[in-house]
Amino acid sequence: MHPLDNVIWHSLTTRHAQFAESFDQARRFMPEITSLSAFLEPTDRGYESLAGLINTQGTIALFLATPHEPRPGWNLVAATKMPQMVYEASAPPTSSSNPEVIDLGAADVPEMLELTALTKPGPFNRRTHELGTYLGIRRDGKLVAMAGERLKVPGYTEVSAVCTHPDHTGHGYARILVTEAILRISYRGETPFLHVREDNVRAIELYKRLGFKQRVLSHLAVLRKVWRD
């Protein structure tokens, strides 16, 4: 199996195992980090294991190899196609670090949460920034764009949470931040990859120009367990 197949599972059982909550054949990130979850296989046992990780109000988000099919005891809250793209340029960008780019940390979390709540690049909670390096651009002291690292498996690191405030689009901030992320990941001897909504044509075109190519089509499913009295 390729390391990027069932990538959430591989992340939670290797480089991000310290952030995992486990039950039998299922893993999930601690809820304060992200709702991303996984099972070893999409079997009855896999779904039963997932149920052991959530409470009566909780939801989980999965990457599946095929579209989610209705399953007794589960409600599909949301679903979308997510191409998985891998950086395949012959060499990383040669430009030096952009002075506009700053490293983000715990002190920046309130602004990071505000920006991701507005732009909705994907699940982002108060401890998501602990998964890897997060980068940002400020204008007049305000965080207006960011990108960072999320899933990590041996040899690969995911670029995630790429977003720009609607009042500050058109300045190439996403390109600047993703390029810097590529540089840093490649410098460590790892390969960048990412997930993007299939209908986000503008972002996909940017990623292609930067050197990413689609590897597979993943299917994001947000599920809620139906609990019986």
Buried (B, 14 or more C-beta within 10 A) or exposed (E): EEBBBBBBBBBBBEBBEEBBBBBBBBBBBEBEBBBBBBBBEBEEBBBBBBBEBBEEEBBBBBBBEEEBEEEEEBEBEEBEEBBBBBBEEEEBBEEEEBEBBBEBEEEBBEBBBEBBEEBEBBBBBEBBBBBBBBBBBBBEEEBBBBBBBBBBBEEBBBBBBBBBBEEBBEBEBBBBBBBBBBBBBBEEEBBBBBBBBBEBEEBBEBBEEBBBEBBBEBBBBBBBBEEEE
